[in-house]
Amino acid sequence: MFLRVDDRESFRPVRAGLAMLIALRGLYPGRHQWRASSFDRLAGTDSIRTHIDAGTPLATIEATWSEGLAQFDALRRAVAIYE
């Protein structure tokens, strides 16, 4: 099994990964155990894992980081050397 990306400009890898996690948890309830500390370290927070466990929709999870992402993007643009 593989994932084929046809449009690299519109592909959002984090969104795709979260969608896969949510789908797998729905397909196989009770068969997944988190390595919570490892996942949380990679995600930078425990909120993504807790949202997935709570059944929060993907769009709602994404909305929780949109403000921080906008702030980061503004800072990044201010110091970016390249477009």
BELQUILIN-V773110 format. One line per field, one symbol per residue. psi: psi as a letter, one per 20 degrees, with the letter a starting at -180 (. if undefined). A space follows every 50 residues. Layout:
psi = ???
This chain:
psi = qrppohnhhipnhggggghgggghhhhmpijppqmghgghghhjrihggh gghikpqghgghhhjhghgggghggghhjphq.
